[in-house]
Amino acid sequence: MHLLTITEFLAHLHPALVHLPIGILLAALLLQLMGRWEKFAAFRSAISVVLLVGFVSAVLSCITGFLLFRSGDYDDSLVSAHMWLAIALTFVAFALYARVRFGGTADRLFDRNGNMLGMLLFLLIMVVGHLGGSLTHGEDYLTSSFHNTPPPSAFRPIADVQQAAAYEDIVKPILESRCNNCHGARRQKGGLRLDNPAGIAKGGKDGGVLVAGKPDSSELIKRILIPENEEHHMPPKDRPQLSSQELQLLTWWVDQGADYRKMVKDLPQPEKIKSALLALQHRTAPGTGEVSLSDIVPEAAVGAADEKAITTLRDAGVIVMPMAQNSNYISVDFARRTAASLIPLLLPLKKQLIQLDLSDVSVGDSSMEVLKQCVALRVVNLRNTRITDNALSALASLPELRVLNVVGTNVTAQGLLAVRPPAHLHALYLYRTKVERKDWGKLTAFYKTTVLDSGGYALPVLVTDTAIVRPNVKK
């Protein structure tokens, strides 16, 4: 057998061996703690043996860990801290063992120096274990559950996808969310980095991963297409997988030459790619479901919007944007403008307006009486407004409403139960409202076809949320 193969085999034993010193040395520390009391005095004689086994397993873990480090799959700074602290842990474990083995009596474990060594060993086990977990699962693995953030999404809303950069705005987010955990700045499994063009072009230990214009010959695409239960499939089966849409877009980019500078509009687009690209403009993530593009943008054509009304709104600082290229349907974002007097200006646009963001705007129930005349509305964001239950009847009368966000308002369960749910309502956001936990069952039964979200989600993303908006400058 080739020496390099033996080295790699030993390196791959590290994830299995590394758990032995953790468990064994923690057991030794527990025995040291219990041995303070006379009723557990019988355990004292076992402490030196357990420490010795723990020390030997720590040595083996350090050796295999060093071999794994040499593979170059990990970030040097993080793995160096893990390695040197692990070596320090091994020396402290030996020092504690030597204190009782060569000191002549187990009582030396319980004096001041013995206690300090024990506490230092425990601290090192915790820190080294945490760093090892960060290397394996990512640096935010321990704290991610406290952040209440959704899983990473490969899609970011784009105001006009045809004006987007194919790599920077479409391909890069896919790689960031699906590949960078193993092939990013912190870790380069197989010597491969996919977080920048230089790394992609360089490839990994086995050579290049992209062949421009030939997705079928590109190792990256081939690995994604390998059945998920096979060893060489990418991403690993315990990681978030690419959706069919993500794979379509990635394959399309490679097929069109894998250019890092071209805009989407400069690349040929088959019909299925046009649909996938258009979906990027209006991607939403309402809790446990998604509103499809067809649910947001009607298939039926509509006449052009009143340009005078649009200009008046824009001059007042309101963002008005088309929902799609060559479409007359529009989205309106008040961008936290506080003038409720602007609401009536929406009426000339009532046939074209399908998405409205009034979040953090000082509007109340009376403004909803105006909105109910905007019968084409499908997505309404009223987060942190002054509306109450009195606004719900007007909102419920909107015949095409799909998504309603009333987060941070004074809406109650009684108000929600008093109105008839809109026929097409897909998602209703209720975080930080006056809805009480005891009423949740009633609401779920009443809104049978609606996803009710009480928190821990990604709020509906409007097209304008990430758009670059420049103020109108009158010359």
Contacts in CASP RR format, 6 or more apart in sequence:
PFRMAT RR
TARGET T0000
AUTHOR 0000-0000-0000
METHOD contacts of the structure
MODEL  1
MHLLTITEFLAHLHPALVHLPIGILLAALLLQLMGRWEKFAAFRSAISVV
LLVGFVSAVLSCITGFLLFRSGDYDDSLVSAHMWLAIALTFVAFALYARV
RFGGTADRLFDRNGNMLGMLLFLLIMVVGHLGGSLTHGEDYLTSSFHNTP
PPSAFRPIADVQQAAAYEDIVKPILESRCNNCHGARRQKGGLRLDNPAGI
AKGGKDGGVLVAGKPDSSELIKRILIPENEEHHMPPKDRPQLSSQELQLL
TWWVDQGADYRKMVKDLPQPEKIKSALLALQHRTAPGTGEVSLSDIVPEA
AVGAADEKAITTLRDAGVIVMPMAQNSNYISVDFARRTAASLIPLLLPLK
KQLIQLDLSDVSVGDSSMEVLKQCVALRVVNLRNTRITDNALSALASLPE
LRVLNVVGTNVTAQGLLAVRPPAHLHALYLYRTKVERKDWGKLTAFYKTT
VLDSGGYALPVLVTDTAIVRPNVKK
7 67 0 8 1.000
7 70 0 8 1.000
8 67 0 8 1.000
8 71 0 8 1.000
10 63 0 8 1.000
10 64 0 8 1.000
10 67 0 8 1.000
11 64 0 8 1.000
11 65 0 8 1.000
11 67 0 8 1.000
11 68 0 8 1.000
11 70 0 8 1.000
11 71 0 8 1.000
12 68 0 8 1.000
13 64 0 8 1.000
14 61 0 8 1.000
14 64 0 8 1.000
14 65 0 8 1.000
14 67 0 8 1.000
14 68 0 8 1.000
15 136 0 8 1.000
17 57 0 8 1.000
17 60 0 8 1.000
17 61 0 8 1.000
17 64 0 8 1.000
18 61 0 8 1.000
18 64 0 8 1.000
18 65 0 8 1.000
18 132 0 8 1.000
20 54 0 8 1.000
20 57 0 8 1.000
20 60 0 8 1.000
20 61 0 8 1.000
21 54 0 8 1.000
21 55 0 8 1.000
21 57 0 8 1.000
21 58 0 8 1.000
21 61 0 8 1.000
21 89 0 8 1.000
21 90 0 8 1.000
21 93 0 8 1.000
22 125 0 8 1.000
22 129 0 8 1.000
24 50 0 8 1.000
24 53 0 8 1.000
24 54 0 8 1.000
24 57 0 8 1.000
25 51 0 8 1.000
25 54 0 8 1.000
25 58 0 8 1.000
25 89 0 8 1.000
25 93 0 8 1.000
25 121 0 8 1.000
25 125 0 8 1.000
26 122 0 8 1.000
26 125 0 8 1.000
27 50 0 8 1.000
28 47 0 8 1.000
28 50 0 8 1.000
28 51 0 8 1.000
28 54 0 8 1.000
28 96 0 8 1.000
29 118 0 8 1.000
29 121 0 8 1.000
29 122 0 8 1.000
31 43 0 8 1.000
31 44 0 8 1.000
31 46 0 8 1.000
31 47 0 8 1.000
31 50 0 8 1.000
32 47 0 8 1.000
32 109 0 8 1.000
32 110 0 8 1.000
32 118 0 8 1.000
34 40 0 8 1.000
34 43 0 8 1.000
35 41 0 8 1.000
35 43 0 8 1.000
35 44 0 8 1.000
35 47 0 8 1.000
35 110 0 8 1.000
36 110 0 8 1.000
44 106 0 8 1.000
44 109 0 8 1.000
45 106 0 8 1.000
47 100 0 8 1.000
47 106 0 8 1.000
47 109 0 8 1.000
48 97 0 8 1.000
48 100 0 8 1.000
48 101 0 8 1.000
48 106 0 8 1.000
51 93 0 8 1.000
51 96 0 8 1.000
51 97 0 8 1.000
51 100 0 8 1.000
52 97 0 8 1.000
52 101 0 8 1.000
54 93 0 8 1.000
55 90 0 8 1.000
55 93 0 8 1.000
55 94 0 8 1.000
55 97 0 8 1.000
58 86 0 8 1.000
58 89 0 8 1.000
58 90 0 8 1.000
58 93 0 8 1.000
59 90 0 8 1.000
61 86 0 8 1.000
62 83 0 8 1.000
62 86 0 8 1.000
62 87 0 8 1.000
62 90 0 8 1.000
65 83 0 8 1.000
65 86 0 8 1.000
66 83 0 8 1.000
68 74 0 8 1.000
69 79 0 8 1.000
69 83 0 8 1.000
71 190 0 8 1.000
72 188 0 8 1.000
72 190 0 8 1.000
72 191 0 8 1.000
73 187 0 8 1.000
73 188 0 8 1.000
73 189 0 8 1.000
73 190 0 8 1.000
73 191 0 8 1.000
74 135 0 8 1.000
74 186 0 8 1.000
74 187 0 8 1.000
74 188 0 8 1.000
75 185 0 8 1.000
75 186 0 8 1.000
75 187 0 8 1.000
75 188 0 8 1.000
78 131 0 8 1.000
78 134 0 8 1.000
78 135 0 8 1.000
78 139 0 8 1.000
78 186 0 8 1.000
79 135 0 8 1.000
81 131 0 8 1.000
82 128 0 8 1.000
82 129 0 8 1.000
82 131 0 8 1.000
82 132 0 8 1.000
82 135 0 8 1.000
85 124 0 8 1.000
85 127 0 8 1.000
85 128 0 8 1.000
85 131 0 8 1.000
86 128 0 8 1.000
88 124 0 8 1.000
89 121 0 8 1.000
89 124 0 8 1.000
89 125 0 8 1.000
89 128 0 8 1.000
92 117 0 8 1.000
92 118 0 8 1.000
92 120 0 8 1.000
92 121 0 8 1.000
92 124 0 8 1.000
93 121 0 8 1.000
95 117 0 8 1.000
96 109 0 8 1.000
96 114 0 8 1.000
96 117 0 8 1.000
96 118 0 8 1.000
96 121 0 8 1.000
99 108 0 8 1.000
99 109 0 8 1.000
99 113 0 8 1.000
99 114 0 8 1.000
99 117 0 8 1.000
100 106 0 8 1.000
100 108 0 8 1.000
100 109 0 8 1.000
108 114 0 8 1.000
130 142 0 8 1.000
133 141 0 8 1.000
133 142 0 8 1.000
134 141 0 8 1.000
134 142 0 8 1.000
135 187 0 8 1.000
138 181 0 8 1.000
138 186 0 8 1.000
138 187 0 8 1.000
139 186 0 8 1.000
140 147 0 8 1.000
148 455 0 8 1.000
148 456 0 8 1.000
150 285 0 8 1.000
150 456 0 8 1.000
150 457 0 8 1.000
150 458 0 8 1.000
151 240 0 8 1.000
152 176 0 8 1.000
152 177 0 8 1.000
152 240 0 8 1.000
153 173 0 8 1.000
153 177 0 8 1.000
153 283 0 8 1.000
153 285 0 8 1.000
153 458 0 8 1.000
154 173 0 8 1.000
154 174 0 8 1.000
154 176 0 8 1.000
154 177 0 8 1.000
154 178 0 8 1.000
154 242 0 8 1.000
154 243 0 8 1.000
154 246 0 8 1.000
155 173 0 8 1.000
155 279 0 8 1.000
155 280 0 8 1.000
155 283 0 8 1.000
156 169 0 8 1.000
156 173 0 8 1.000
156 280 0 8 1.000
156 283 0 8 1.000
156 466 0 8 1.000
157 280 0 8 1.000
157 281 0 8 1.000
157 282 0 8 1.000
157 283 0 8 1.000
157 461 0 8 1.000
157 462 0 8 1.000
157 463 0 8 1.000
157 465 0 8 1.000
157 466 0 8 1.000
158 164 0 8 1.000
158 169 0 8 1.000
158 280 0 8 1.000
158 281 0 8 1.000
158 463 0 8 1.000
158 466 0 8 1.000
159 281 0 8 1.000
159 321 0 8 1.000
159 463 0 8 1.000
159 464 0 8 1.000
159 466 0 8 1.000
159 467 0 8 1.000
159 468 0 8 1.000
160 281 0 8 1.000
160 322 0 8 1.000
160 325 0 8 1.000
161 169 0 8 1.000
161 170 0 8 1.000
161 264 0 8 1.000
161 277 0 8 1.000
161 278 0 8 1.000
161 280 0 8 1.000
161 281 0 8 1.000
161 325 0 8 1.000
162 263 0 8 1.000
162 264 0 8 1.000
162 265 0 8 1.000
162 277 0 8 1.000
162 325 0 8 1.000
163 263 0 8 1.000
163 264 0 8 1.000
163 265 0 8 1.000
164 170 0 8 1.000
164 263 0 8 1.000
164 264 0 8 1.000
164 280 0 8 1.000
165 261 0 8 1.000
165 262 0 8 1.000
165 263 0 8 1.000
165 264 0 8 1.000
166 253 0 8 1.000
166 256 0 8 1.000
166 259 0 8 1.000
166 262 0 8 1.000
166 263 0 8 1.000
166 264 0 8 1.000
166 266 0 8 1.000
166 267 0 8 1.000
167 197 0 8 1.000
167 253 0 8 1.000
167 259 0 8 1.000
167 260 0 8 1.000
167 261 0 8 1.000
167 262 0 8 1.000
168 260 0 8 1.000
169 264 0 8 1.000
170 249 0 8 1.000
170 253 0 8 1.000
170 264 0 8 1.000
170 277 0 8 1.000
170 280 0 8 1.000
171 249 0 8 1.000
171 250 0 8 1.000
171 253 0 8 1.000
174 242 0 8 1.000
174 246 0 8 1.000
174 249 0 8 1.000
174 250 0 8 1.000
175 194 0 8 1.000
175 195 0 8 1.000
176 195 0 8 1.000
177 240 0 8 1.000
178 235 0 8 1.000
178 239 0 8 1.000
178 240 0 8 1.000
178 241 0 8 1.000
178 242 0 8 1.000
178 246 0 8 1.000
179 194 0 8 1.000
179 234 0 8 1.000
179 235 0 8 1.000
180 194 0 8 1.000
180 195 0 8 1.000
181 187 0 8 1.000
181 235 0 8 1.000
181 239 0 8 1.000
182 189 0 8 1.000
182 235 0 8 1.000
182 236 0 8 1.000
182 239 0 8 1.000
183 189 0 8 1.000
183 191 0 8 1.000
183 192 0 8 1.000
183 193 0 8 1.000
183 194 0 8 1.000
183 195 0 8 1.000
184 193 0 8 1.000
184 194 0 8 1.000
184 195 0 8 1.000
185 193 0 8 1.000
185 195 0 8 1.000
190 204 0 8 1.000
190 205 0 8 1.000
190 206 0 8 1.000
191 203 0 8 1.000
191 204 0 8 1.000
191 205 0 8 1.000
192 199 0 8 1.000
192 203 0 8 1.000
192 204 0 8 1.000
192 205 0 8 1.000
192 209 0 8 1.000
193 199 0 8 1.000
193 200 0 8 1.000
193 202 0 8 1.000
193 203 0 8 1.000
194 200 0 8 1.000
194 209 0 8 1.000
194 220 0 8 1.000
197 260 0 8 1.000
200 209 0 8 1.000
200 210 0 8 1.000
201 210 0 8 1.000
202 208 0 8 1.000
203 209 0 8 1.000
206 219 0 8 1.000
207 219 0 8 1.000
208 219 0 8 1.000
209 218 0 8 1.000
209 219 0 8 1.000
209 220 0 8 1.000
210 218 0 8 1.000
210 219 0 8 1.000
210 220 0 8 1.000
210 254 0 8 1.000
210 258 0 8 1.000
211 217 0 8 1.000
211 218 0 8 1.000
211 254 0 8 1.000
212 254 0 8 1.000
212 257 0 8 1.000
212 258 0 8 1.000
212 259 0 8 1.000
213 254 0 8 1.000
213 255 0 8 1.000
213 256 0 8 1.000
213 257 0 8 1.000
213 258 0 8 1.000
214 254 0 8 1.000
214 255 0 8 1.000
215 221 0 8 1.000
215 251 0 8 1.000
215 254 0 8 1.000
215 255 0 8 1.000
216 222 0 8 1.000
218 254 0 8 1.000
220 234 0 8 1.000
220 250 0 8 1.000
220 254 0 8 1.000
221 250 0 8 1.000
221 251 0 8 1.000
221 254 0 8 1.000
223 232 0 8 1.000
223 233 0 8 1.000
223 234 0 8 1.000
224 233 0 8 1.000
224 234 0 8 1.000
224 242 0 8 1.000
224 247 0 8 1.000
224 250 0 8 1.000
225 247 0 8 1.000
226 232 0 8 1.000
226 233 0 8 1.000
226 234 0 8 1.000
227 233 0 8 1.000
228 237 0 8 1.000
228 241 0 8 1.000
229 237 0 8 1.000
235 241 0 8 1.000
235 242 0 8 1.000
242 250 0 8 1.000
245 276 0 8 1.000
245 279 0 8 1.000
248 272 0 8 1.000
248 273 0 8 1.000
248 276 0 8 1.000
249 273 0 8 1.000
249 276 0 8 1.000
249 277 0 8 1.000
252 267 0 8 1.000
252 269 0 8 1.000
252 270 0 8 1.000
252 273 0 8 1.000
252 276 0 8 1.000
253 267 0 8 1.000
256 262 0 8 1.000
256 267 0 8 1.000
256 268 0 8 1.000
259 267 0 8 1.000
264 277 0 8 1.000
269 277 0 8 1.000
275 293 0 8 1.000
278 293 0 8 1.000
278 324 0 8 1.000
278 325 0 8 1.000
279 292 0 8 1.000
279 293 0 8 1.000
281 323 0 8 1.000
281 324 0 8 1.000
281 463 0 8 1.000
282 293 0 8 1.000
282 296 0 8 1.000
282 297 0 8 1.000
282 323 0 8 1.000
282 324 0 8 1.000
282 355 0 8 1.000
282 463 0 8 1.000
283 290 0 8 1.000
283 461 0 8 1.000
284 290 0 8 1.000
284 291 0 8 1.000
284 296 0 8 1.000
284 379 0 8 1.000
284 403 0 8 1.000
284 427 0 8 1.000
284 460 0 8 1.000
284 461 0 8 1.000
285 457 0 8 1.000
285 458 0 8 1.000
285 460 0 8 1.000
285 461 0 8 1.000
286 403 0 8 1.000
286 426 0 8 1.000
286 427 0 8 1.000
286 429 0 8 1.000
286 451 0 8 1.000
286 453 0 8 1.000
286 457 0 8 1.000
286 460 0 8 1.000
287 427 0 8 1.000
287 451 0 8 1.000
287 453 0 8 1.000
287 457 0 8 1.000
287 458 0 8 1.000
288 451 0 8 1.000
288 453 0 8 1.000
289 426 0 8 1.000
289 427 0 8 1.000
289 451 0 8 1.000
291 379 0 8 1.000
291 402 0 8 1.000
291 403 0 8 1.000
291 426 0 8 1.000
291 427 0 8 1.000
291 460 0 8 1.000
295 378 0 8 1.000
295 402 0 8 1.000
295 424 0 8 1.000
295 426 0 8 1.000
296 323 0 8 1.000
296 354 0 8 1.000
296 355 0 8 1.000
296 378 0 8 1.000
296 379 0 8 1.000
296 402 0 8 1.000
297 323 0 8 1.000
297 324 0 8 1.000
297 327 0 8 1.000
297 329 0 8 1.000
297 354 0 8 1.000
298 329 0 8 1.000
298 354 0 8 1.000
298 376 0 8 1.000
298 400 0 8 1.000
301 328 0 8 1.000
302 328 0 8 1.000
302 329 0 8 1.000
302 351 0 8 1.000
302 352 0 8 1.000
302 376 0 8 1.000
303 328 0 8 1.000
303 351 0 8 1.000
303 352 0 8 1.000
304 328 0 8 1.000
304 352 0 8 1.000
305 328 0 8 1.000
305 330 0 8 1.000
305 348 0 8 1.000
305 349 0 8 1.000
305 351 0 8 1.000
305 352 0 8 1.000
306 348 0 8 1.000
306 349 0 8 1.000
308 348 0 8 1.000
309 345 0 8 1.000
309 346 0 8 1.000
309 348 0 8 1.000
309 349 0 8 1.000
310 320 0 8 1.000
310 330 0 8 1.000
310 349 0 8 1.000
312 345 0 8 1.000
313 320 0 8 1.000
313 332 0 8 1.000
313 342 0 8 1.000
313 345 0 8 1.000
313 346 0 8 1.000
314 320 0 8 1.000
314 472 0 8 1.000
315 472 0 8 1.000
316 337 0 8 1.000
316 339 0 8 1.000
316 342 0 8 1.000
316 345 0 8 1.000
317 335 0 8 1.000
317 337 0 8 1.000
317 471 0 8 1.000
317 472 0 8 1.000
318 332 0 8 1.000
318 333 0 8 1.000
318 334 0 8 1.000
318 335 0 8 1.000
318 337 0 8 1.000
318 342 0 8 1.000
319 332 0 8 1.000
319 333 0 8 1.000
319 334 0 8 1.000
319 335 0 8 1.000
319 464 0 8 1.000
319 467 0 8 1.000
319 469 0 8 1.000
320 330 0 8 1.000
320 331 0 8 1.000
320 332 0 8 1.000
321 330 0 8 1.000
321 331 0 8 1.000
321 333 0 8 1.000
321 463 0 8 1.000
321 464 0 8 1.000
321 467 0 8 1.000
322 328 0 8 1.000
322 329 0 8 1.000
322 330 0 8 1.000
322 331 0 8 1.000
323 329 0 8 1.000
323 330 0 8 1.000
323 331 0 8 1.000
323 354 0 8 1.000
323 355 0 8 1.000
323 463 0 8 1.000
328 352 0 8 1.000
329 352 0 8 1.000
329 353 0 8 1.000
329 354 0 8 1.000
329 376 0 8 1.000
330 349 0 8 1.000
330 352 0 8 1.000
330 353 0 8 1.000
330 354 0 8 1.000
330 355 0 8 1.000
331 353 0 8 1.000
331 354 0 8 1.000
331 355 0 8 1.000
331 356 0 8 1.000
331 357 0 8 1.000
331 379 0 8 1.000
331 462 0 8 1.000
331 463 0 8 1.000
331 464 0 8 1.000
332 346 0 8 1.000
332 349 0 8 1.000
332 353 0 8 1.000
332 355 0 8 1.000
332 356 0 8 1.000
332 357 0 8 1.000
333 356 0 8 1.000
333 357 0 8 1.000
333 462 0 8 1.000
333 464 0 8 1.000
333 465 0 8 1.000
334 342 0 8 1.000
334 357 0 8 1.000
334 358 0 8 1.000
334 361 0 8 1.000
335 464 0 8 1.000
335 469 0 8 1.000
336 359 0 8 1.000
336 360 0 8 1.000
336 361 0 8 1.000
337 361 0 8 1.000
338 361 0 8 1.000
338 362 0 8 1.000
340 361 0 8 1.000
340 362 0 8 1.000
340 363 0 8 1.000
340 364 0 8 1.000
340 366 0 8 1.000
340 367 0 8 1.000
343 363 0 8 1.000
343 367 0 8 1.000
343 370 0 8 1.000
343 371 0 8 1.000
344 370 0 8 1.000
346 353 0 8 1.000
346 356 0 8 1.000
346 370 0 8 1.000
346 371 0 8 1.000
346 374 0 8 1.000
347 370 0 8 1.000
347 373 0 8 1.000
347 374 0 8 1.000
349 374 0 8 1.000
350 373 0 8 1.000
350 374 0 8 1.000
350 375 0 8 1.000
350 376 0 8 1.000
351 375 0 8 1.000
351 376 0 8 1.000
352 376 0 8 1.000
353 374 0 8 1.000
353 376 0 8 1.000
353 377 0 8 1.000
354 376 0 8 1.000
354 377 0 8 1.000
354 378 0 8 1.000
354 379 0 8 1.000
354 400 0 8 1.000
355 377 0 8 1.000
355 378 0 8 1.000
355 379 0 8 1.000
355 462 0 8 1.000
355 463 0 8 1.000
356 371 0 8 1.000
356 374 0 8 1.000
356 377 0 8 1.000
356 379 0 8 1.000
356 380 0 8 1.000
356 381 0 8 1.000
357 381 0 8 1.000
357 462 0 8 1.000
357 464 0 8 1.000
357 465 0 8 1.000
358 367 0 8 1.000
358 380 0 8 1.000
358 381 0 8 1.000
358 382 0 8 1.000
358 385 0 8 1.000
359 381 0 8 1.000
359 382 0 8 1.000
359 383 0 8 1.000
359 384 0 8 1.000
359 385 0 8 1.000
359 405 0 8 1.000
360 383 0 8 1.000
360 384 0 8 1.000
360 385 0 8 1.000
361 385 0 8 1.000
362 385 0 8 1.000
362 386 0 8 1.000
363 382 0 8 1.000
363 385 0 8 1.000
363 386 0 8 1.000
363 387 0 8 1.000
364 385 0 8 1.000
364 386 0 8 1.000
364 387 0 8 1.000
364 388 0 8 1.000
364 391 0 8 1.000
365 386 0 8 1.000
365 387 0 8 1.000
365 388 0 8 1.000
365 390 0 8 1.000
365 391 0 8 1.000
365 394 0 8 1.000
368 387 0 8 1.000
368 391 0 8 1.000
368 394 0 8 1.000
368 395 0 8 1.000
369 394 0 8 1.000
371 377 0 8 1.000
371 380 0 8 1.000
371 394 0 8 1.000
371 395 0 8 1.000
371 398 0 8 1.000
372 394 0 8 1.000
372 395 0 8 1.000
372 397 0 8 1.000
372 398 0 8 1.000
374 398 0 8 1.000
375 398 0 8 1.000
375 399 0 8 1.000
375 400 0 8 1.000
376 400 0 8 1.000
377 398 0 8 1.000
377 400 0 8 1.000
377 401 0 8 1.000
378 400 0 8 1.000
378 401 0 8 1.000
378 402 0 8 1.000
378 403 0 8 1.000
378 424 0 8 1.000
379 402 0 8 1.000
379 403 0 8 1.000
379 460 0 8 1.000
379 462 0 8 1.000
380 395 0 8 1.000
380 398 0 8 1.000
380 401 0 8 1.000
380 403 0 8 1.000
380 404 0 8 1.000
380 405 0 8 1.000
381 405 0 8 1.000
381 459 0 8 1.000
381 460 0 8 1.000
381 462 0 8 1.000
382 391 0 8 1.000
382 404 0 8 1.000
382 405 0 8 1.000
382 406 0 8 1.000
382 409 0 8 1.000
383 405 0 8 1.000
383 406 0 8 1.000
383 407 0 8 1.000
383 408 0 8 1.000
383 409 0 8 1.000
383 429 0 8 1.000
383 459 0 8 1.000
384 407 0 8 1.000
384 408 0 8 1.000
384 409 0 8 1.000
385 409 0 8 1.000
386 409 0 8 1.000
386 410 0 8 1.000
387 406 0 8 1.000
387 409 0 8 1.000
387 410 0 8 1.000
387 411 0 8 1.000
388 409 0 8 1.000
388 410 0 8 1.000
388 411 0 8 1.000
389 410 0 8 1.000
389 411 0 8 1.000
389 412 0 8 1.000
389 414 0 8 1.000
389 415 0 8 1.000
389 416 0 8 1.000
389 418 0 8 1.000
391 411 0 8 1.000
392 411 0 8 1.000
392 415 0 8 1.000
392 416 0 8 1.000
392 418 0 8 1.000
392 419 0 8 1.000
393 418 0 8 1.000
393 419 0 8 1.000
395 401 0 8 1.000
395 404 0 8 1.000
395 419 0 8 1.000
395 422 0 8 1.000
396 419 0 8 1.000
396 420 0 8 1.000
396 421 0 8 1.000
396 422 0 8 1.000
398 422 0 8 1.000
399 422 0 8 1.000
399 423 0 8 1.000
399 424 0 8 1.000
400 424 0 8 1.000
401 422 0 8 1.000
401 424 0 8 1.000
401 425 0 8 1.000
402 424 0 8 1.000
402 425 0 8 1.000
402 426 0 8 1.000
402 427 0 8 1.000
403 425 0 8 1.000
403 426 0 8 1.000
403 427 0 8 1.000
403 428 0 8 1.000
403 429 0 8 1.000
403 460 0 8 1.000
404 422 0 8 1.000
404 425 0 8 1.000
404 427 0 8 1.000
404 428 0 8 1.000
404 429 0 8 1.000
405 429 0 8 1.000
405 459 0 8 1.000
405 460 0 8 1.000
406 428 0 8 1.000
406 429 0 8 1.000
406 430 0 8 1.000
406 433 0 8 1.000
407 429 0 8 1.000
407 430 0 8 1.000
407 431 0 8 1.000
407 432 0 8 1.000
407 433 0 8 1.000
407 459 0 8 1.000
408 431 0 8 1.000
408 432 0 8 1.000
408 433 0 8 1.000
409 433 0 8 1.000
410 433 0 8 1.000
410 434 0 8 1.000
411 430 0 8 1.000
411 433 0 8 1.000
411 434 0 8 1.000
411 435 0 8 1.000
412 433 0 8 1.000
412 434 0 8 1.000
412 435 0 8 1.000
413 434 0 8 1.000
413 435 0 8 1.000
413 436 0 8 1.000
413 439 0 8 1.000
413 440 0 8 1.000
413 442 0 8 1.000
413 443 0 8 1.000
414 439 0 8 1.000
416 428 0 8 1.000
416 435 0 8 1.000
416 443 0 8 1.000
416 446 0 8 1.000
416 447 0 8 1.000
417 439 0 8 1.000
417 442 0 8 1.000
417 443 0 8 1.000
417 446 0 8 1.000
421 446 0 8 1.000
421 447 0 8 1.000
421 449 0 8 1.000
421 450 0 8 1.000
425 447 0 8 1.000
425 449 0 8 1.000
425 450 0 8 1.000
426 449 0 8 1.000
426 450 0 8 1.000
426 451 0 8 1.000
427 450 0 8 1.000
427 451 0 8 1.000
427 453 0 8 1.000
427 460 0 8 1.000
428 447 0 8 1.000
428 450 0 8 1.000
428 451 0 8 1.000
428 452 0 8 1.000
428 453 0 8 1.000
429 453 0 8 1.000
429 455 0 8 1.000
429 457 0 8 1.000
429 459 0 8 1.000
429 460 0 8 1.000
430 443 0 8 1.000
430 452 0 8 1.000
430 453 0 8 1.000
430 454 0 8 1.000
430 455 0 8 1.000
431 453 0 8 1.000
431 454 0 8 1.000
431 455 0 8 1.000
431 456 0 8 1.000
431 457 0 8 1.000
435 443 0 8 1.000
435 454 0 8 1.000
440 452 0 8 1.000
440 454 0 8 1.000
443 452 0 8 1.000
444 452 0 8 1.000
END
